[in-house]
């Protein structure tokens, strides 16, 4: 995998911005970074971004571990296990464009329902469904943020961020095991991920300065806006 200086700078900038957003609201790294990285180093996807995301989510969970919703997290992971298997099956059976269109449409419907409907009840069923959808979408198309973020949109940022991060750290491990089993992880992708780590660390550090703003009532609008952007982008990609 040949990576020039220009391509590396673009990728580092994308990771920096994506890490700032994810560190502030709980998701957004792959959503923001993947399109730019795909333009300059397409061979790095999805593996390199998946590898970069793991220390990011783990660090976020540790940084605000006191806020993790320990009642919801186990049930989120219960849904993530079958979601990983379904995601891997989808990858082998459906083309990327077809899947992107379906995920985009589902995400936009979820955003619309979130706007007009009352808050989703917090229980084992809704947590398991959110975990299932998130890891299905994440494993199949690297768009796992919206389902889990919409589940926590009415929570305070201090709870939503570490809970989502802890979920992604654990469920992402399942996806990585699946990638290894499928033989999609290569040495060049690992080395490229290591080169992107400084940008991720800087973005994570910078994100903490946005916490007061996000926690001041802007978490839900940010989640809805970013989820809508993800849905539109996926739908356009699938239809073009």
C-alpha positions as CSV (number, residue, x, y, z in Angstrom):
1,X,0.0,0.0,0.0
2,X,1.7,3.2,-1.3
3,X,0.8,6.3,0.8
4,X,2.2,9.6,-0.3
5,X,2.8,12.6,1.9
6,X,-0.3,14.4,0.6
7,X,-2.5,11.4,1.2
8,X,-1.2,10.9,4.7
9,X,-1.9,14.6,5.5
10,X,-5.5,14.2,4.3
11,X,-5.9,11.1,6.3
12,X,-4.4,12.6,9.4
13,X,-6.7,15.6,9.1
14,X,-9.8,13.4,8.6
15,X,-8.9,11.3,11.7
16,X,-8.3,14.5,13.8
17,X,-11.7,16.0,12.9
18,X,-13.5,12.6,13.3
19,X,-11.9,12.0,16.7
20,X,-12.9,15.5,17.9
21,X,-16.5,14.8,17.0
22,X,-16.6,11.3,18.4
23,X,-14.9,12.4,21.6
24,X,-17.5,15.1,22.0
25,X,-20.8,13.3,21.3
26,X,-19.9,9.6,21.2
27,X,-19.7,8.7,17.5
28,X,-18.6,10.2,14.2
29,X,-15.0,9.0,13.5
30,X,-15.8,6.6,10.6
31,X,-18.7,8.8,9.4
32,X,-16.4,11.8,8.9
33,X,-13.0,10.1,8.1
34,X,-14.0,7.2,5.9
35,X,-15.1,9.3,2.8
36,X,-11.9,11.3,2.8
37,X,-9.6,8.3,3.5
38,X,-11.4,6.4,0.7
39,X,-10.4,9.1,-1.8
40,X,-6.7,9.0,-1.0
41,X,-6.0,5.5,0.4
42,X,-9.0,3.3,-0.4
43,X,-6.9,0.2,0.4
44,X,-6.9,1.2,4.0
45,X,-10.7,0.7,4.4
46,X,-12.3,-0.5,6.5
47,X,-9.5,-2.2,8.5
48,X,-7.3,0.8,9.3
49,X,-10.2,2.9,10.6
50,X,-11.5,0.0,12.6
51,X,-8.1,-0.4,14.2
52,X,-7.8,3.4,15.0
53,X,-11.3,3.5,16.4
54,X,-10.5,0.8,19.1
55,X,-8.1,2.8,21.2
56,X,-10.3,5.9,20.8
57,X,-13.4,4.2,22.2
58,X,-11.4,2.4,24.9
59,X,-9.8,5.7,26.0
60,X,-13.2,7.5,26.0
61,X,-14.7,4.7,28.1
62,X,-11.9,4.9,30.6
63,X,-11.9,8.8,30.7
64,X,-15.5,8.9,31.8
65,X,-16.0,5.4,33.2
66,X,-18.0,6.8,36.1
67,X,-20.8,7.7,33.7
68,X,-21.2,4.3,32.0
69,X,-24.8,3.0,32.2
70,X,-24.0,-0.4,33.6
71,X,-27.6,-1.6,33.4
72,X,-27.9,-0.9,29.7
73,X,-24.4,-1.9,28.5
74,X,-24.7,-5.7,29.0
75,X,-27.9,-5.8,27.0
76,X,-26.4,-3.7,24.3
77,X,-23.7,-6.3,24.0
78,X,-26.2,-9.1,24.0
79,X,-27.6,-7.6,20.8
80,X,-24.1,-7.0,19.4
81,X,-23.2,-10.7,19.2
82,X,-25.8,-11.8,16.7
83,X,-25.5,-8.4,15.0
84,X,-21.9,-9.2,14.2
85,X,-22.8,-12.5,12.7
86,X,-25.6,-11.0,10.6
87,X,-23.3,-8.2,9.5
88,X,-20.7,-10.7,8.3
89,X,-23.4,-12.6,6.4
90,X,-24.6,-9.4,4.8
91,X,-21.1,-8.6,3.6
92,X,-20.9,-11.9,1.8
93,X,-24.3,-11.7,0.2
94,X,-25.1,-8.1,-0.6
95,X,-23.2,-5.5,-2.6
96,X,-21.9,-2.4,-0.8
97,X,-24.1,0.0,-2.7
98,X,-27.3,-2.0,-2.1
99,X,-26.5,-2.2,1.6
100,X,-25.7,1.5,1.8
101,X,-29.1,2.4,0.4
102,X,-30.9,0.2,2.9
103,X,-28.9,1.5,5.9
104,X,-29.3,5.1,4.8
105,X,-33.1,4.7,4.5
106,X,-33.4,3.0,7.9
107,X,-31.2,5.7,9.5
108,X,-33.3,8.5,8.1
109,X,-36.5,6.8,9.3
110,X,-35.0,6.5,12.7
111,X,-34.1,10.1,12.8
112,X,-37.6,11.2,11.7
113,X,-39.3,8.9,14.3
114,X,-36.9,10.3,17.0
115,X,-38.0,13.8,16.2
116,X,-41.7,13.2,16.3
117,X,-42.0,10.5,18.9
118,X,-41.5,10.5,22.7
119,X,-38.3,9.2,24.2
120,X,-37.6,5.5,23.6
121,X,-38.2,3.5,26.8
122,X,-35.0,2.4,28.5
123,X,-35.2,-1.4,29.0
124,X,-33.6,-4.7,28.0
125,X,-35.4,-5.0,24.7
126,X,-34.6,-1.5,23.3
127,X,-31.0,-1.9,24.4
128,X,-30.6,-5.3,22.8
129,X,-32.2,-4.0,19.5
130,X,-30.0,-1.0,19.5
131,X,-26.9,-3.2,20.0
132,X,-28.0,-5.6,17.3
133,X,-28.6,-2.9,14.7
134,X,-25.5,-1.0,15.6
135,X,-23.1,-3.9,15.2
136,X,-25.0,-5.2,12.1
137,X,-24.5,-1.9,10.4
138,X,-21.1,-1.4,11.8
139,X,-19.7,-4.8,10.8
140,X,-21.3,-4.7,7.3
141,X,-20.8,-1.1,6.4
142,X,-18.8,0.8,9.1
143,X,-22.0,2.9,9.9
144,X,-22.8,1.6,13.4
145,X,-23.0,5.0,15.1
146,X,-26.6,6.2,14.5
147,X,-28.6,3.3,16.0
148,X,-26.8,3.4,19.3
149,X,-26.5,7.2,19.4
150,X,-30.3,7.6,18.8
151,X,-30.9,5.2,21.7
152,X,-29.0,7.5,24.0
153,X,-30.0,10.9,22.5
154,X,-32.1,11.9,25.6
155,X,-29.3,11.0,28.1
156,X,-26.8,13.5,29.4
157,X,-23.5,13.6,27.5
158,X,-21.6,12.4,30.6
159,X,-23.6,9.2,30.4
160,X,-24.1,8.8,26.6
161,X,-20.4,9.3,25.7
162,X,-18.8,6.6,27.9
163,X,-21.6,4.1,27.5
164,X,-21.5,4.4,23.7
165,X,-17.7,4.2,23.8
166,X,-17.7,1.1,26.0
167,X,-20.1,-0.5,23.7
168,X,-18.1,0.3,20.6
169,X,-14.9,-0.9,22.3
170,X,-16.4,-4.3,23.1
171,X,-18.5,-4.8,20.0
172,X,-15.8,-3.5,17.8
173,X,-13.6,-6.3,19.1
174,X,-16.2,-8.8,17.8
175,X,-16.0,-7.2,14.4
176,X,-12.2,-7.4,14.4
177,X,-12.4,-11.1,15.2
178,X,-14.7,-11.5,12.2
179,X,-12.3,-9.5,10.0
180,X,-9.4,-11.7,11.1
181,X,-11.4,-14.8,10.4
182,X,-12.3,-13.5,7.0
183,X,-8.6,-12.6,6.2
184,X,-9.2,-8.9,5.6
185,X,-6.5,-7.5,7.9
186,X,-3.1,-7.0,6.3
187,X,0.2,-5.6,7.6
188,X,0.1,-2.5,5.5
189,X,-3.3,-1.6,7.0
190,X,-2.0,-2.1,10.5
191,X,1.1,0.1,9.9
192,X,-1.1,2.8,8.3
193,X,-3.4,2.7,11.4
194,X,-0.3,3.2,13.6
195,X,0.6,6.3,11.6
196,X,-2.8,7.8,12.2
197,X,-2.7,7.3,16.0
198,X,-1.1,10.7,16.8
199,X,-4.1,12.5,15.1
200,X,-6.5,10.4,17.0
201,X,-4.8,11.2,20.3
202,X,-4.8,14.9,19.5
203,X,-8.5,14.8,18.5
204,X,-9.4,12.9,21.7
205,X,-7.6,15.5,23.8
206,X,-9.3,18.4,22.0
207,X,-12.7,16.9,22.3
208,X,-12.9,17.3,26.1
209,X,-13.0,21.1,25.6
210,X,-16.4,20.7,23.8
211,X,-18.0,18.7,26.6
212,X,-19.5,21.7,28.4
213,X,-21.1,22.9,25.1
214,X,-22.4,19.4,24.3
215,X,-23.6,18.7,27.8
216,X,-25.4,22.1,27.9
217,X,-28.3,20.8,25.8
218,X,-26.7,20.2,22.4
219,X,-26.2,16.5,22.6
220,X,-29.5,15.5,21.1
221,X,-29.4,18.1,18.2
222,X,-25.8,17.0,17.4
223,X,-26.8,13.3,17.4
224,X,-29.8,13.9,15.2
225,X,-27.9,16.1,12.8
226,X,-25.0,13.7,12.4
227,X,-27.2,10.7,12.1
228,X,-29.2,12.5,9.3
229,X,-26.0,13.3,7.5
230,X,-24.9,9.7,7.8
231,X,-28.3,8.5,6.4
232,X,-28.3,10.9,3.5
233,X,-24.7,10.1,2.6
234,X,-25.3,6.3,2.7
235,X,-28.5,6.7,0.7
236,X,-26.8,8.8,-2.0
237,X,-23.9,6.4,-2.2
238,X,-26.3,3.5,-2.6
239,X,-28.4,5.1,-5.3
240,X,-25.6,6.5,-7.4
